[in-house]
Amino acid sequence: MHHLKHILLESERYPTTEHYPFNLPLFSETKQLDFTSPVTMFVGENGSGKSTLLEAIATAAGIYIWRNGMNSRVRVNRYEASLHRYLKVAWVNGTVPGSFFGAQIFKDFASLLEEWATNDPGQLELFGGKSLISQSHGQSLMSFFRSRYKLKGLYLLDEPETALSPSSQLELLQLISENATAGHAQFIVATHSPILLACKKATIYNFNQMPVSTVDYEDTEHYRVYRDFLNHREKYMAE
């Protein structure tokens, strides 16, 4: 079961083709992405646009992205946060709630949750019963994942492996697989992790080729690079 059916990129309506993100090949050469399975992986080099698209999908789907309002960075590109206006989402059976995960965004959310819990300690029960900021970063992430993904929804994750050990990545892989199989959760994950990419029956979209298209796990660059290193690591070692 999945909730999001497909997205359409309405390139004919773009306000510019010279400024980021509209100048990325992804957004001019890819017109539609279909989500035919409960788990979809975005894979590609940094700068390919996968994280940018992931955030735009979240915004277009009505999912709030937690950010610290005190962020003082001056935006000089007025187009930077407008991609979602030119992205159309189609649902299978109506909209569902969800959440967006990113490393910095999670830090902002954990701090806000701590403030809420000062007045309402019961808030922490929704996320494992412990303060997220009193645990190690990896522990707090797994506590959040275990609690949040039990609920029906659309879940978007941007490189969740960043602060996770390999064993924690395996645990997250199992969480994603179990909740997707249960039929209540759909996941879209931008990742560089060959562990997460191995999710059974996941659709993998390759952002290193245009237009974006599906790729088999064993044909991803990430799998090939890790396989080659583990099998022939001596050739990468300095003399």
Secondary structure, 3 states (H helix, E strand, C coil): CCCEEEEEECHHHCCCCCCCCCCCHHHHHCCEEECCCCEEEEECCCCCCHHHHHHHHHHHCCCCCCCCCCCCCCCCCCCCCCHHHHEEEEECCCCCCEEEECHHHHHHHHHHHHHHHHHCHHHHHHHCCCCHHHCCHHHHHHHHHHHHCCCCEEEEEECHHHHCCHHHHHHHHHHHHHHHHHCCEEEEEECCCHHHHCCCCCEEEECCCCCCEECCHHHCHHHHHHHHHHHCHHHHCCC
